[in-house]
Amino acid sequence: MDNERAITFVLRDSTWRCRLANYGCTNDGPVRPRPESAPPFPWQAGPGQLWRIEGLPPLTSPDGTLEALIWNYNVVVRRVGSDSLRLLSTDGSEGNRYTRASMVWSPDSKRLAVYRVIPGYPREIHYVESSPDDQLQPKSSSLLYAKPGDVLDREQPVIFEVAERREIAVNDSLFPNPYALSPLVWRKDGRRLTFEYNQRGHQVYRIIEIDAATGATRAVISEEPKTFFYYSDARGGGKKFRADVNDGAEIIWMSERDGWNHLYLYDGATGRVKNQITHGEWVVRSVDTVDVGHRQIWFTASGMTPGEDPYFVHAYRINFDGSGLVAFTGAKASHAVSFSPDRAYYVDRWSRVDQPPVAELRRASDQSLVMELERADDSALRATGWRYPEVFVAKGRDSVTDIWGIIVRPTTFDSTRRYPVIERIYAGPHGSFVPKTFSPQTEMQALAELGFIVVQIDGMGTSNRSKAFQDVAWKNLADAGFPDRIRWHQAVAARYSSYDITRVGIFGNSAGGQNALGALLFHPEFYQVAVSSSGSHDNRMDKIWWNELWMSWPIGPQYAASSNV
């Protein structure tokens, strides 16, 4: 704020402004209400759905002379300021409609690309609000909610040469069975455009380029794993990252093809790998910045340092050709790094479950310490009798792979007593869930205070380790890493006589609720009690994206085999 001379933040219901010159802070008044913008359709409706977006204004061409819009399900154009419409398409209908939300003009304003959509099955789920605030009688409502196996919207890219009113048919042989297609994006020369194809079942994911003059297509990159491609963005915990360099002359791409999540440099013209940028038995977690001018990538990764918790996140920089790896973080902990705008300095905030947060200012040029900004003091917390969770590692089902977890004990812990054990579980394949940074662990600690030892474990089938580690979940969510979890419990009991594995309970929510009940159904010899909340007990009944990603498509016997019902 104020030309970088002040910062603002919200505290409770007020906005505060702090000036960097004197560190003086003033209350700028109540928080301004944010404008409400209801989405045109709920995200649970499934992929596609662009045809549901109504009321968008006409799309003006880059040269400012034409507007494109939808009229009676067809694409039309008109001169800016004119009401006279020119049809570009005539085959649009309720069941085969063009979508304004997908329209993109070529940079030279000569062509228009758009998706034509055949709507899928509009599944609805229904709710009854028994006791609404504004009336005595109940209310009913419904929500669009696609489930595994449903017929989805089918999108087909179409290109129009505007002056000639000519449609260019796009060859769909490279995208025959889409789960979803990404937005159409033109190259700067206006001769090509690209989109991403996510095939139903998630075993094929492609970057596809269209020749705008002929409609011919080619796969610039085709990712074809034997199990699944985790297509969620890497910045949100997924395994997909793409950066086009010099308008697609090169592409930086993330892949698990060698068994670990790494970055590759592609030749955009030939579709061939120029070189693997990162490699080793560790995983790239996310990409912070691609510096095209210096041909460098700033990224985070875990598992690179031998002898360290493989989930600890560290920050690095590497050259496009795979040389010049620089580590910005060193402490054995999980790090969150924030760089200055010119990347000359960075703040490194790090902690562990047994180490309160430390914030340091460092130079990017040599990673030297400028100053320690803050070091949290947990002495008052420890004075209450609270103790750090114990990090515990044991071998998994294969007697080779390390399985990591934490142990939380009551503040009144007596090593001569035997304590029943409660496991907190969430085994969703989309992430890893054992805490790695400092926290009082209030939920787990509160349970421990009732006279339990409380634990959390990341078994096989979860993310942020090798591809093989996560693949255990494929078509088998019922596994939930239980063979690893049980081995881990047994290892703890072998070390500590206070750990009573004849009395083991388990609890979880959502996918964790499914896991908790699954513990009793599939492993009753070990787990005695379960508490399940909001469990997705049959994956055929839950949202489409999450369940088809791990359980695959089409619906087969694997769904019934993993069901708690």
VEXDREN-2710 file (C-alpha; in Angstrom, 1 decimal):
% VEXDREN-2710
k/r/px/py/pz
1/MET/0.0/0.0/0.0
2/ASP/1.0/3.7/-0.4
3/ASN/3.8/2.8/-2.9
4/GLU/5.0/0.0/-0.7
5/ARG/5.4/2.3/2.3
6/ALA/2.6/0.6/4.3
7/ILE/0.8/-2.7/4.8
8/THR/-2.8/-3.4/5.6
9/PHE/-4.4/-6.3/7.3
10/VAL/-7.7/-7.4/8.9
11/LEU/-8.0/-8.1/12.6
12/ARG/-11.4/-9.2/13.7
13/ASP/-13.9/-6.7/12.2
14/SER/-11.4/-3.9/11.5
15/THR/-8.9/-3.0/8.8
16/TRP/-5.5/-1.8/10.1
17/ARG/-2.8/0.2/8.3
18/CYS/0.9/0.1/9.5
19/ARG/3.5/2.5/8.1
20/LEU/6.9/1.1/7.6
21/ALA/8.6/4.4/8.3
22/ASN/7.7/4.4/12.0
23/TYR/5.8/1.1/12.4
24/GLY/2.8/3.1/13.6
25/CYS/-0.6/1.4/13.1
26/THR/-4.0/3.0/12.8
27/ASN/-7.5/1.6/12.6
28/ASP/-8.9/2.3/9.1
29/GLY/-12.4/1.4/10.1
30/PRO/-14.7/-1.6/9.7
31/VAL/-13.8/-4.3/7.2
32/ARG/-15.4/-3.5/3.8
33/PRO/-18.0/-6.1/2.8
34/ARG/-16.9/-8.1/-0.2
35/PRO/-19.3/-8.2/-3.2
36/GLU/-21.1/-11.5/-3.4
37/SER/-20.7/-13.3/-6.7
38/ALA/-22.6/-16.5/-6.7
39/PRO/-21.1/-19.1/-9.1
40/PRO/-23.3/-19.9/-12.2
41/PHE/-23.2/-23.5/-11.1
42/PRO/-21.8/-25.5/-8.2
43/TRP/-18.4/-27.1/-8.6
44/GLN/-20.0/-30.4/-7.7
45/ALA/-21.9/-30.3/-11.0
46/GLY/-19.0/-32.0/-12.7
47/PRO/-16.6/-30.9/-15.5
48/GLY/-17.8/-28.9/-18.4
49/GLN/-21.0/-26.9/-17.5
50/LEU/-19.9/-23.9/-19.5
51/TRP/-23.3/-23.8/-21.2
52/ARG/-24.8/-22.9/-17.8
53/ILE/-23.0/-19.6/-17.7
54/GLU/-25.5/-17.0/-18.9
55/GLY/-25.6/-13.3/-19.2
56/LEU/-22.0/-12.8/-20.3
57/PRO/-21.4/-9.7/-22.5
58/PRO/-20.3/-10.1/-26.1
59/LEU/-16.6/-10.8/-26.6
60/THR/-14.9/-8.0/-28.5
61/SER/-12.2/-8.9/-31.0
62/PRO/-8.6/-7.7/-30.2
63/ASP/-8.7/-5.1/-33.0
64/GLY/-11.9/-3.7/-31.5
65/THR/-14.1/-4.0/-34.6
66/LEU/-16.2/-7.1/-33.9
67/GLU/-18.2/-8.7/-31.1
68/ALA/-18.9/-12.4/-30.8
69/LEU/-21.9/-13.8/-28.9
70/ILE/-24.4/-16.6/-28.7
71/TRP/-27.8/-16.3/-30.4
72/ASN/-30.3/-19.2/-30.3
73/TYR/-27.4/-21.6/-29.3
74/ASN/-25.3/-20.5/-32.3
75/VAL/-22.2/-18.3/-32.7
76/VAL/-22.9/-14.9/-34.2
77/VAL/-20.7/-11.8/-34.8
78/ARG/-21.6/-8.2/-35.3
79/ARG/-19.8/-4.9/-35.9
80/VAL/-19.2/-3.0/-32.7
81/GLY/-22.2/-0.6/-32.3
82/SER/-24.3/-2.6/-34.8
83/ASP/-27.4/-4.8/-34.1
84/SER/-26.9/-6.7/-37.4
85/LEU/-25.9/-10.3/-36.7
86/ARG/-23.9/-12.6/-38.9
87/LEU/-24.3/-16.3/-38.2
88/LEU/-21.1/-18.3/-38.1
89/SER/-22.8/-21.6/-37.1
90/THR/-26.2/-23.0/-37.8
91/ASP/-26.1/-26.4/-36.0
92/GLY/-26.6/-25.2/-32.5
93/SER/-29.5/-26.5/-30.4
94/GLU/-30.5/-27.1/-26.8
95/GLY/-28.7/-30.5/-26.9
96/ASN/-25.7/-29.3/-29.0
97/ARG/-25.0/-25.7/-28.0
98/TYR/-22.1/-23.3/-28.4
99/THR/-20.8/-21.6/-25.3
100/ARG/-20.0/-18.0/-24.8
101/ALA/-17.8/-18.7/-21.8
102/SER/-15.4/-20.7/-24.0
103/MET/-15.0/-18.2/-26.8
104/VAL/-11.5/-16.9/-27.6
105/TRP/-10.5/-14.6/-30.5
106/SER/-7.2/-15.2/-32.3
107/PRO/-4.7/-12.4/-31.7
108/ASP/-5.2/-11.1/-35.3
109/SER/-9.0/-11.1/-34.9
110/LYS/-9.4/-13.3/-38.0
111/ARG/-10.5/-16.5/-36.2
112/LEU/-12.7/-17.4/-33.3
113/ALA/-12.4/-20.6/-31.3
114/VAL/-15.2/-22.0/-29.1
115/TYR/-16.5/-25.2/-27.5
116/ARG/-19.7/-26.8/-28.7
117/VAL/-21.2/-28.9/-25.9
118/ILE/-23.5/-31.8/-25.7
119/PRO/-24.9/-31.6/-22.1
120/GLY/-24.6/-34.7/-20.0
121/TYR/-26.8/-36.1/-17.3
122/PRO/-27.8/-33.3/-14.8
123/ARG/-27.9/-35.4/-11.6
124/GLU/-29.4/-33.6/-8.6
125/ILE/-29.2/-34.4/-5.0
126/HIS/-32.0/-33.2/-2.7
127/TYR/-32.1/-31.6/0.7
128/VAL/-34.8/-30.9/3.3
129/GLU/-34.2/-28.1/5.7
130/SER/-36.4/-29.2/8.6
131/SER/-36.3/-26.0/10.7
132/PRO/-35.6/-22.9/8.6
133/ASP/-35.0/-19.6/10.4
134/ASP/-37.6/-17.7/8.4
135/GLN/-40.6/-20.0/8.4
136/LEU/-42.3/-22.8/10.3
137/GLN/-42.6/-25.3/7.5
138/PRO/-39.6/-27.2/6.1
139/LYS/-37.9/-26.2/2.9
140/SER/-36.6/-28.4/0.1
141/SER/-33.8/-27.6/-2.3
142/SER/-31.6/-29.4/-4.8
143/LEU/-28.0/-29.3/-6.0
144/LEU/-26.3/-30.4/-9.2
145/TYR/-23.9/-33.1/-8.2
146/ALA/-22.2/-35.4/-10.6
147/LYS/-21.3/-38.9/-9.3
148/PRO/-18.9/-41.6/-10.6
149/GLY/-20.2/-43.2/-13.8
150/ASP/-22.5/-40.3/-14.8
151/VAL/-22.7/-39.2/-18.5
152/LEU/-20.7/-36.0/-18.6
153/ASP/-20.9/-32.9/-20.8
154/ARG/-19.1/-33.6/-24.1
155/GLU/-17.1/-30.6/-25.4
156/GLN/-15.8/-30.3/-29.0
157/PRO/-13.5/-27.4/-30.1
158/VAL/-14.6/-25.5/-33.2
159/ILE/-12.7/-22.9/-35.1
160/PHE/-14.4/-20.2/-37.4
161/GLU/-12.7/-18.1/-40.0
162/VAL/-14.8/-15.0/-39.4
163/ALA/-14.6/-13.1/-42.7
164/GLU/-15.3/-16.2/-44.7
165/ARG/-17.9/-17.5/-42.2
166/ARG/-16.2/-20.9/-42.6
167/GLU/-16.0/-23.6/-39.9
168/ILE/-12.8/-25.5/-39.5
169/ALA/-13.5/-29.1/-38.3
170/VAL/-11.2/-30.1/-35.6
171/ASN/-10.0/-33.7/-35.6
172/ASP/-10.9/-35.3/-32.3
173/SER/-9.0/-38.6/-32.7
174/LEU/-6.5/-37.5/-29.9
175/PHE/-9.3/-36.7/-27.4
176/PRO/-12.0/-39.3/-28.0
177/ASN/-13.3/-39.7/-24.5
178/PRO/-12.8/-36.5/-22.4
179/TYR/-13.4/-36.2/-18.7
180/ALA/-12.6/-32.5/-19.2
181/LEU/-11.0/-30.2/-21.7
182/SER/-9.2/-27.1/-20.5
183/PRO/-9.8/-23.6/-21.9
184/LEU/-8.7/-22.9/-25.5
185/VAL/-5.5/-20.8/-25.7
186/TRP/-4.1/-19.2/-28.8
187/ARG/-0.5/-18.9/-29.6
188/LYS/0.7/-15.4/-30.4
189/ASP/1.0/-16.0/-34.1
190/GLY/-2.7/-16.9/-34.3
191/ARG/-1.9/-20.0/-36.4
192/ARG/-2.2/-22.5/-33.5
193/LEU/-4.0/-23.0/-30.3
194/THR/-3.8/-25.5/-27.4
195/PHE/-5.9/-27.1/-24.8
196/GLU/-5.4/-29.9/-22.3
197/TYR/-7.2/-33.2/-22.6
198/ASN/-8.0/-35.2/-19.4
199/GLN/-9.3/-38.6/-20.5
200/ARG/-12.1/-40.3/-18.6
201/GLY/-10.4/-42.7/-16.2
202/HIS/-7.4/-40.3/-15.9
203/GLN/-4.9/-42.6/-17.6
204/VAL/-4.2/-40.3/-20.5
205/TYR/-3.5/-36.6/-20.1
206/ARG/-2.4/-34.6/-23.1
207/ILE/-1.5/-31.1/-24.2
208/ILE/-3.0/-30.9/-27.7
209/GLU/-2.2/-28.3/-30.3
210/ILE/-4.6/-27.5/-33.2
211/ASP/-3.5/-26.1/-36.6
212/ALA/-6.1/-23.3/-36.9
213/ALA/-6.0/-23.5/-40.7
214/THR/-6.7/-27.2/-41.1
215/GLY/-8.1/-28.4/-37.8
216/ALA/-5.3/-31.0/-37.6
217/THR/-4.2/-31.9/-34.1
218/ARG/-1.0/-33.2/-32.5
219/ALA/-0.2/-34.3/-28.9
220/VAL/2.6/-32.0/-27.8
221/ILE/2.8/-34.0/-24.5
222/SER/1.0/-37.2/-23.7
223/GLU/1.1/-38.5/-20.2
224/GLU/0.0/-42.1/-20.0
225/PRO/0.5/-43.7/-16.6
226/LYS/-0.6/-47.3/-15.9
227/THR/-2.7/-46.1/-12.9
228/PHE/-3.7/-42.5/-12.7
229/PHE/-2.5/-39.0/-13.5
230/TYR/-3.0/-36.7/-10.5
231/TYR/-4.2/-33.8/-12.6
232/SER/-4.8/-31.3/-9.8
233/ASP/-2.5/-28.2/-9.9
234/ALA/0.8/-28.8/-8.1
235/ARG/0.3/-25.4/-6.3
236/GLY/-2.7/-27.0/-4.5
237/GLY/-1.1/-30.4/-3.7
238/GLY/-1.6/-32.1/-7.1
239/LYS/1.0/-33.3/-9.6
240/LYS/0.3/-31.1/-12.7
241/PHE/2.5/-28.2/-13.6
242/ARG/3.0/-26.6/-17.0
243/ALA/4.9/-23.5/-18.1
244/ASP/5.1/-22.5/-21.7
245/VAL/8.4/-20.8/-22.6
246/ASN/8.6/-18.4/-25.5
247/ASP/5.0/-19.0/-26.6
248/GLY/5.4/-22.8/-26.4
249/ALA/8.8/-23.2/-28.1
250/GLU/9.7/-25.1/-24.9
251/ILE/7.4/-26.4/-22.1
252/ILE/8.3/-27.2/-18.5
253/TRP/6.2/-30.2/-17.5
254/MET/5.7/-32.2/-14.3
255/SER/5.6/-36.0/-14.4
256/GLU/6.0/-39.1/-12.3
257/ARG/7.1/-41.2/-15.2
258/ASP/10.3/-42.3/-13.5
259/GLY/8.5/-43.2/-10.3
260/TRP/9.1/-39.8/-8.6
261/ASN/7.5/-36.4/-9.2
262/HIS/9.9/-34.4/-11.3
263/LEU/10.2/-31.6/-13.8
264/TYR/11.0/-32.1/-17.5
265/LEU/11.9/-29.7/-20.3
266/TYR/10.2/-30.4/-23.6
267/ASP/10.8/-29.1/-27.1
268/GLY/7.4/-27.6/-28.0
269/ALA/7.9/-28.1/-31.8
270/THR/8.8/-31.8/-31.7
271/GLY/7.2/-32.9/-28.5
272/ARG/10.4/-34.6/-27.4
273/VAL/12.0/-34.3/-24.0
274/LYS/15.1/-32.2/-24.2
275/ASN/16.2/-33.1/-20.7
276/GLN/14.9/-34.1/-17.3
277/ILE/15.4/-31.1/-15.1
278/THR/15.1/-32.7/-11.6
279/HIS/15.8/-36.3/-10.8
280/GLY/16.3/-38.6/-7.8
281/GLU/14.4/-40.5/-5.2
282/TRP/12.6/-37.4/-3.9
283/VAL/9.6/-35.3/-5.1
284/VAL/9.0/-31.8/-6.4
285/ARG/6.2/-30.4/-4.4
286/SER/5.4/-27.2/-6.3
287/VAL/6.9/-24.6/-8.6
288/ASP/7.2/-21.1/-7.2
289/THR/8.5/-19.2/-10.3
290/VAL/9.9/-19.8/-13.7
291/ASP/12.5/-17.2/-14.6
292/VAL/12.6/-17.4/-18.4
293/GLY/15.3/-14.7/-18.8
294/HIS/17.8/-16.6/-16.6
295/ARG/16.4/-20.0/-17.5
296/GLN/15.9/-20.9/-13.9
297/ILE/13.1/-22.6/-11.8
298/TRP/12.4/-21.8/-8.2
299/PHE/10.6/-24.7/-6.6
300/THR/9.9/-26.7/-3.4
301/ALA/10.7/-30.3/-2.8
302/SER/10.8/-32.9/-0.1
303/GLY/12.9/-36.0/0.5
304/MET/16.1/-34.8/-1.1
305/THR/18.1/-34.7/2.2
306/PRO/19.2/-38.2/3.4
307/GLY/18.4/-39.1/6.9
308/GLU/15.7/-36.4/7.2
309/ASP/11.9/-36.7/7.4
310/PRO/11.0/-37.2/3.7
311/TYR/7.9/-34.9/4.1
312/PHE/9.9/-31.8/5.2
313/VAL/9.5/-29.1/2.5
314/HIS/12.5/-27.2/1.3
315/ALA/13.1/-24.5/-1.2
316/TYR/15.4/-24.7/-4.2
317/ARG/16.5/-23.2/-7.5
318/ILE/17.7/-25.1/-10.6
319/ASN/18.6/-24.2/-14.2
320/PHE/16.5/-25.4/-17.1
321/ASP/19.2/-27.9/-18.1
322/GLY/19.2/-29.5/-14.6
323/SER/22.5/-27.9/-13.5
324/GLY/23.1/-25.4/-10.7
325/LEU/20.9/-26.8/-8.0
326/VAL/20.8/-24.3/-5.0
327/ALA/19.2/-25.1/-1.7
328/PHE/17.7/-22.0/0.1
329/THR/16.8/-23.9/3.3
330/GLY/19.0/-26.0/5.6
331/ALA/17.5/-26.6/9.0
332/LYS/16.0/-30.1/9.5
333/ALA/12.4/-28.9/9.5
334/SER/9.6/-28.0/7.1
335/HIS/10.0/-24.6/5.5
336/ALA/7.8/-21.9/4.0
337/VAL/9.8/-19.4/2.0
338/SER/8.7/-15.9/0.8
339/PHE/11.0/-14.0/-1.6
340/SER/11.3/-10.3/-2.0
341/PRO/10.0/-8.9/-5.3
342/ASP/13.5/-8.7/-6.7
343/ARG/14.4/-12.1/-5.3
344/ALA/17.4/-10.7/-3.6
345/TYR/16.2/-11.7/-0.1
346/TYR/13.8/-14.2/1.4
347/VAL/12.1/-14.9/4.7
348/ASP/12.5/-18.5/5.7
349/ARG/9.9/-19.7/8.3
350/TRP/10.5/-23.2/9.6
351/SER/9.4/-25.5/12.3
352/ARG/8.8/-29.1/13.3
353/VAL/6.2/-30.7/15.6
354/ASP/8.9/-30.6/18.3
355/GLN/10.4/-27.2/17.3
356/PRO/8.5/-23.9/17.5
357/PRO/8.6/-21.6/14.5
358/VAL/11.7/-19.7/13.6
359/ALA/11.6/-16.8/11.0
360/GLU/14.9/-15.7/9.4
361/LEU/15.8/-13.1/6.8
362/ARG/18.4/-14.4/4.3
363/ARG/20.2/-13.3/1.2
364/ALA/19.3/-15.2/-2.0
365/SER/22.8/-14.8/-3.5
366/ASP/24.6/-17.0/-0.9
367/GLN/21.8/-18.0/1.5
368/SER/23.6/-16.2/4.3
369/LEU/21.6/-15.1/7.4
370/VAL/20.9/-11.4/7.5
371/MET/19.0/-11.5/10.8
372/GLU/16.7/-13.7/12.8
373/LEU/13.3/-12.1/12.7
374/GLU/11.5/-14.1/15.4
375/ARG/11.8/-17.3/17.4
376/ALA/8.6/-18.5/19.1
377/ASP/8.8/-19.2/22.8
378/ASP/6.8/-22.2/23.9
379/SER/7.9/-22.2/27.5
380/ALA/4.5/-21.2/28.8
381/LEU/2.9/-24.0/26.9
382/ARG/5.4/-26.6/28.2
383/ALA/4.9/-25.3/31.7
384/THR/1.4/-26.6/31.7
385/GLY/2.8/-30.2/31.3
386/TRP/2.3/-30.3/27.6
387/ARG/5.0/-32.2/25.7
388/TYR/6.1/-32.4/22.1
389/PRO/4.6/-35.1/20.0
390/GLU/7.0/-37.9/19.4
391/VAL/7.9/-38.6/15.7
392/PHE/8.0/-42.4/15.2
393/VAL/9.1/-44.3/12.1
394/ALA/8.5/-48.0/11.4
395/LYS/8.8/-50.2/8.4
396/GLY/5.6/-50.8/6.3
397/ARG/4.1/-53.9/4.9
398/ASP/7.1/-54.5/2.6
399/SER/9.5/-54.4/5.5
400/VAL/11.5/-51.8/3.5
401/THR/9.5/-48.6/3.2
402/ASP/9.6/-46.1/6.2
403/ILE/6.1/-45.2/7.5
404/TRP/6.0/-41.9/9.5
405/GLY/3.7/-40.9/12.2
406/ILE/3.4/-39.0/15.5
407/ILE/2.5/-40.0/19.1
408/VAL/0.6/-37.7/21.4
409/ARG/0.6/-38.5/25.1
410/PRO/-1.4/-37.0/28.0
411/THR/0.2/-34.4/30.2
412/THR/-0.2/-36.8/33.1
413/PHE/1.5/-39.6/31.2
414/ASP/2.8/-42.4/33.4
415/SER/5.2/-44.8/31.7
416/THR/4.3/-47.6/34.1
417/ARG/0.7/-47.6/33.0
418/ARG/-0.8/-49.2/29.9
419/TYR/-2.9/-46.8/27.8
420/PRO/-5.6/-47.6/25.1
421/VAL/-4.7/-46.1/21.7
422/ILE/-6.8/-43.9/19.4
423/GLU/-5.7/-43.4/15.8
424/ARG/-6.8/-40.3/14.0
425/ILE/-7.1/-41.2/10.3
426/TYR/-7.4/-39.5/7.0
427/ALA/-6.1/-41.6/4.1
428/GLY/-7.2/-39.6/1.1
429/PRO/-4.7/-40.2/-1.7
430/HIS/-4.6/-36.5/-2.6
431/GLY/-2.2/-35.6/0.2
432/SER/-0.2/-36.5/3.3
433/PHE/-1.7/-35.6/6.6
434/VAL/0.6/-36.3/9.6
435/PRO/1.5/-32.8/11.0
436/LYS/5.0/-31.7/10.1
437/THR/5.0/-28.1/11.6
438/PHE/4.6/-26.9/15.1
439/SER/1.2/-26.8/16.7
440/PRO/-0.3/-27.6/20.1
441/GLN/-2.2/-30.4/18.3
442/THR/-5.3/-29.4/20.4
443/GLU/-7.7/-32.0/19.0
444/MET/-5.3/-34.9/19.5
445/GLN/-4.1/-33.6/22.9
446/ALA/-7.7/-33.1/24.2
447/LEU/-8.3/-36.8/23.5
448/ALA/-5.1/-37.8/25.1
449/GLU/-6.1/-35.9/28.2
450/LEU/-9.0/-38.3/28.6
451/GLY/-6.5/-41.1/29.2
452/PHE/-5.4/-42.2/25.7
453/ILE/-2.3/-42.3/23.6
454/VAL/-3.4/-40.6/20.3
455/VAL/-1.5/-41.2/17.0
456/GLN/-1.6/-40.2/13.4
457/ILE/0.1/-42.1/10.5
458/ASP/0.6/-41.7/6.8
459/GLY/0.4/-45.2/5.3
460/MET/0.9/-46.3/1.7
461/GLY/-1.8/-44.9/-0.7
462/THR/-1.2/-41.3/0.4
463/SER/0.8/-38.7/-1.6
464/ASN/4.2/-36.9/-1.4
465/ARG/6.3/-40.0/-1.6
466/SER/7.1/-42.2/-4.7
467/LYS/4.5/-43.0/-7.4
468/ALA/4.4/-46.6/-6.2
469/PHE/3.7/-45.5/-2.7
470/GLN/0.6/-43.6/-3.8
471/ASP/-0.5/-46.1/-6.4
472/VAL/-1.5/-48.5/-3.6
473/ALA/-4.8/-46.6/-3.5
474/TRP/-5.6/-47.1/-7.1
475/LYS/-8.9/-49.0/-7.4
476/ASN/-8.6/-49.9/-3.8
477/LEU/-9.5/-47.1/-1.4
478/ALA/-10.4/-49.8/1.2
479/ASP/-6.7/-50.5/1.6
480/ALA/-6.2/-47.1/3.3
481/GLY/-2.7/-48.1/4.2
482/PHE/-4.0/-50.4/7.0
483/PRO/-1.3/-53.0/6.5
484/ASP/1.3/-50.3/7.1
485/ARG/-0.6/-48.7/10.0
486/ILE/-0.9/-52.0/11.8
487/ARG/2.8/-52.7/11.4
488/TRP/3.5/-49.2/12.7
489/HIS/1.3/-49.7/15.8
490/GLN/3.0/-53.0/16.5
491/ALA/6.4/-51.4/16.3
492/VAL/5.4/-48.7/18.8
493/ALA/4.0/-51.4/21.2
494/ALA/7.3/-53.4/20.9
495/ARG/9.2/-50.3/22.1
496/TYR/6.8/-49.0/24.7
497/SER/5.1/-51.2/27.2
498/SER/2.6/-48.4/27.9
499/TYR/1.2/-48.7/24.4
500/ASP/-1.7/-51.2/24.6
501/ILE/-2.6/-52.5/21.1
502/THR/-5.2/-54.9/22.6
503/ARG/-7.3/-51.7/22.9
504/VAL/-7.2/-49.7/19.6
505/GLY/-9.8/-47.2/18.4
506/ILE/-9.9/-45.1/15.4
507/PHE/-11.8/-41.9/14.2
508/GLY/-12.0/-39.8/11.1
509/ASN/-14.1/-37.4/9.0
510/SER/-15.2/-37.5/5.3
511/ALA/-12.7/-39.9/3.6
512/GLY/-11.4/-40.4/7.1
513/GLY/-14.9/-41.4/8.1
514/GLN/-14.9/-44.0/5.4
515/ASN/-11.5/-45.2/6.6
516/ALA/-12.5/-45.4/10.2
517/LEU/-15.5/-47.6/9.5
518/GLY/-13.4/-49.6/7.0
519/ALA/-11.0/-50.4/9.9
520/LEU/-13.7/-52.3/11.7
521/LEU/-15.1/-54.0/8.5
522/PHE/-11.8/-55.0/6.9
523/HIS/-9.5/-55.3/10.0
524/PRO/-11.7/-56.3/13.0
525/GLU/-8.8/-58.4/14.4
526/PHE/-7.0/-55.2/15.2
527/TYR/-9.4/-52.3/15.6
528/GLN/-12.1/-52.5/18.3
529/VAL/-13.9/-49.2/18.1
530/ALA/-14.5/-46.6/15.4
531/VAL/-16.1/-43.1/15.3
532/SER/-17.0/-42.0/11.8
533/SER/-18.3/-38.6/10.8
534/SER/-19.6/-37.6/7.4
535/GLY/-18.1/-40.7/5.9
536/SER/-18.2/-41.3/2.1
537/HIS/-18.9/-45.0/2.7
538/ASP/-19.6/-45.9/-0.9
539/ASN/-17.5/-44.1/-3.5
540/ARG/-20.3/-44.5/-6.1
541/MET/-22.4/-42.0/-4.0
542/ASP/-19.8/-39.3/-3.6
543/LYS/-18.6/-36.5/-5.9
544/ILE/-17.2/-37.6/-9.3
545/TRP/-13.8/-36.0/-9.5
546/TRP/-12.2/-37.3/-6.3
547/ASN/-13.6/-40.8/-6.6
548/GLU/-13.1/-41.5/-10.3
549/LEU/-9.5/-40.2/-9.9
550/TRP/-8.6/-43.0/-7.5
551/MET/-11.2/-45.6/-8.2
552/SER/-11.1/-45.2/-12.0
553/TRP/-13.8/-45.5/-14.7
554/PRO/-15.9/-47.2/-15.8
555/ILE/-17.6/-48.3/-12.7
556/GLY/-16.5/-51.8/-11.9
557/PRO/-16.3/-54.4/-9.1
558/GLN/-13.6/-52.3/-7.4
559/TYR/-16.2/-49.9/-6.2
560/ALA/-18.2/-52.6/-4.4
561/ALA/-15.1/-54.1/-3.0
562/SER/-14.1/-50.8/-1.3
563/SER/-17.6/-50.0/-0.1
564/ASN/-18.5/-50.0/3.6
565/VAL/-22.1/-50.6/2.7
END
